[in-house]
Each structure stands twice: as C-alpha cells, then as structure tokens.
Amino acid sequence: MGKYQLDHKAQVAVTKFHEKQAPAKFDKQTHLEKLRAEYLQKKQKQTDK
C-alpha cells in the first residue's frame, strides 16, 4: 500500500486535471483541413481580382 492512496473520486479528479493540463494533441486530419480551407480562400481572393 502506498502512502498516498486516493479513493476513486479523487483518482477521477486527478485524471481530469491532468487531461486539462496536457497540451492539445496534434490532429493531422483537422490541421490539413484547416490549411486547405486557408489555401482555397487565398486562391479565391486571387481569382476575384
């Protein structure tokens, strides 16, 4: 038995805290969609001129 044992409620709270503190995971699919949208907007502005 560890010195600092947490009950289930405290373990859930600690897990939730660490999830919020962790940096956002890099999602390649959404990043590519964002880049594509920016590119298409830029391309559209160039063709409008």
C-alpha positions as CSV (number, residue, x, y, z in Angstrom):
1,M,0.0,0.0,0.0
2,G,1.3,3.4,-1.0
3,K,1.5,6.2,1.5
4,Y,-0.8,8.5,-0.5
5,Q,-3.7,6.3,-1.7
6,L,-6.6,8.0,-3.4
7,D,-10.2,6.9,-3.4
8,H,-12.0,6.5,-6.8
9,K,-13.5,10.0,-6.7
10,A,-10.1,11.6,-6.1
11,Q,-8.5,9.5,-8.9
12,V,-11.1,10.7,-11.3
13,A,-10.5,14.3,-10.3
14,V,-6.7,13.9,-10.7
15,T,-7.2,12.4,-14.1
16,K,-9.5,15.2,-15.3
17,F,-7.0,17.8,-14.0
18,H,-4.1,16.2,-15.9
19,E,-6.2,16.0,-19.1
20,K,-6.9,19.7,-19.0
21,Q,-3.2,20.5,-18.3
22,A,-1.9,18.4,-21.1
23,P,-1.2,20.2,-24.3
24,A,-3.7,19.6,-27.1
25,K,-2.8,16.6,-29.2
26,F,-1.8,17.3,-32.8
27,D,-4.6,16.2,-35.1
28,K,-3.2,15.8,-38.6
29,Q,-6.5,15.5,-40.3
30,T,-8.0,18.7,-38.9
31,H,-4.7,20.5,-39.5
32,L,-4.8,19.6,-43.2
33,E,-8.5,20.6,-43.5
34,K,-7.6,24.0,-42.0
35,L,-4.7,24.5,-44.3
36,R,-6.8,23.5,-47.3
37,A,-9.5,26.0,-46.3
38,E,-7.0,28.8,-46.0
39,Y,-5.4,27.9,-49.3
40,L,-8.8,27.9,-51.1
41,Q,-9.7,31.2,-49.6
42,K,-6.4,32.7,-50.7
43,K,-6.9,31.2,-54.2
44,Q,-10.4,32.6,-54.4
45,K,-9.2,36.1,-53.5
46,Q,-6.6,36.0,-56.2
47,T,-9.1,34.9,-58.8
48,D,-11.6,37.6,-57.8
49,K,-9.1,40.4,-58.6
